[in-house]
Amino acid sequence: MWWSDQPNPPTRSADYRGDFFALMRFLNIRRGIHTPLRRGTCRPILLDEERKLLALSRSLPGDEIILLMNYGNTKQKVKLTVGRPG
């Protein structure tokens, strides 16, 4: 990684982004808390290339997590249908 975990490293890459580092830390903590993110079955729910949205489910018996990723540059409201099947 091109970041340093030291609070004030003597040299920091010009590519360093504190916001991205914070996001990676947040996601890593969530991965440790929620078992389906480590070992769950993955199922696609939504792929919208025009709106730049991706949603998928990670699940274990009795435990499911829905991941919704907006890889675009604008905030969006997204509605996902809930329930089974699908």
VENRAMO-V97201 format. One record per backbone hydrogen bond with DSSP energy under -1.0 kcal/mol. NH is the residue of the N-H (numbers start at 1). CO is the residue of the C=O. Records with the same first field share a line. If there is no record, write none. Layout:
NH = CO ; CO
//
This chain:
16 = 13
21 = 17
22 = 18
23 = 19
24 = 20
25 = 21
26 = 22
27 = 23
28 = 24
29 = 25
30 = 26
31 = 27
32 = 28
33 = 29
34 = 30
37 = 34
38 = 35
39 = 35
40 = 36
41 = 59
43 = 57
45 = 55
46 = 55
48 = 53
52 = 48
53 = 48
54 = 69
55 = 46
56 = 67
57 = 43
58 = 65
59 = 41
60 = 63
63 = 60
65 = 58
67 = 56
69 = 54
71 = 52
//
